[in-house]
């Protein structure tokens, strides 16, 4: 015993067991170990802690015949830890470790998957479908995020996907009624189904009325299932034969009854023969007319130096639209989700916030909205058709896909971002400071160099903003992990000298835990000072709780001490199985087995020396 006072002894032992935490955090701030090294240390610590629990907690309770206390305590400890851990994680505490982050997100994704399977039944096509088919479709769903005011699709856009609202709200606007809202959609609603199942261009506008998450089923993935799913083929064919679909094709797509019947016959044959959906209405693209214009767009010269095949791929992603005199392409504060290029006619650019500035008239070959398009900023001007116009539209997501595939396009965009008018636009139209404009341009170029997308000007915020209470939740999560071991130290000081194997097991296990967690917090942008304070305070509180344990368990029967030890063992075994070993395996794979064994054996050796 270090001191004659059990409280002082417990406090010092608590500090010793937990001092490896700030040591691990300091290591993480000075050194960035490879994943396999973190995996080795974590698994080694897990094996050491497991051996300490078996020898000092489980072994002692078994020797004293406290089997019932061991069983009950272990179960209570595990359940209590799981419950509290869930509460902390839901408040952002899962960010404290890569393993808890992985576990939390995996559980969340599992719940979402089951919800997706259920949501698919809301489609007329899948109401009576077998669950196995809906599970296959659910695995194919992609997730997209749409900020408030963003258009998910517009009139004339290709119907490449089926949409299911995961979170948020969407309204459908009718171009035939001056874009009035004709349907409001809530969480779990499905939309875009008629255009999707006829491979026709959308004839409405879908707009997010609040920040919205949407599950997307791409048509190519859907069509891959058609040849192997008689049910899906049969239901698709039955859907085509409904009066509702016939009305849609006649009223929205402007086909007459003869054209609808002709398409239905040809589409049914193609479905049985090839397992794909024949478009009822083809997308207008006017690729041949785009060629002479593409390399002459001086206001946005990103297509000038593309190879022929790259320009062809751009052209194949364009959609061609006819718009009447007075049509509003966009207004200030609207999200920029596409670039327009004038084919014929004139468009006027108006500056509502700078009325003294004369409007600009754009003509054939001019781009519309190119600056907000490339920077991801919201529009700051209005674009209105002065005459009947024809325009090409390039969607943002198609542009981003090409940007990642074409080095020539990437270099052209970098050169465009270096032009003075980009900085001038950010300063005058987006109210950036000179420093912010420079930082964004630099970040955009660095992002492209790394093979990533151009960051939006509206996303210059830290990565944990979604969890405002995350730092406190992380701290509580770390404290929760340390409470069982602290109280166990206090309880054991009262009943018997603390085993060196238990102290060593806790010390060894705490080091990689702090190392891994600190590295994760550093990557998430947490200040160094805050990380050190978190771990230092946990070390201090561990010592205090160990001292408190000597008071709580003074004059307590031995079977109660065994119960508390069993609760701690249950909680720590849950930590090992839920966080330490899964994290180690995810990072190191096969190295985990041997490193766990070595950690386990190290405590066996230390225990034999202690005796």
Secondary structure, 3 states (H helix, E strand, C coil): CCCCCHHHHHHHHHHHHHHHHHHHHHHHHHCCCCHHHHHHHHHHHHHHHHHHHHHHHHHHHHHCCCHHHHHHHHHHHHHHHHHHHHHHHHCCHHHHCHHHHHHHHHHHHHHHHHHHHHHHHHCHHHCCCCHHHHHHHHHHCEEEEECCCCEEECCCCCCCEEEEEEECCEEEEEHHHCCEEEEEECCCCEECHHHHHHCCCCCCEEEECCCEEEEEEEHHHHHHHHCCCHHHHHHHHHHHCCHHHHHHHHHCCCCCHHHHHHHHHHHHHHHHHHCCCCCCCCCCCCHHHHHHHHCCCHHHHHHCCCCHHHHHHHHHHCEEEEECCCCEEECCCCCCCEEEEEEECCEEEECCCCCCCCCEEECCCCEECHHHHHHCCCCCCEEEECCCEEEEEEEHHHHHHHHHHCHHHHHHHHHHHCCHHHHHHHHHCCCCCHHHHHHHHHHHHHHHHCCCCCCCHHHCCCCCCCCCCHHHHHHHHHHHHHHHHHHHHHHHHHHCCCCHHHHHHHHHHHHHHHHHHHHHHHHCCCCHHHHHHHHHHHHHHHHHHHHHHHHHCCCCCHHHHHHHHHHHHHHHHHHHHHHHHHHHHHHHCCHHHHHHHHHHHHHHHHHHHHC
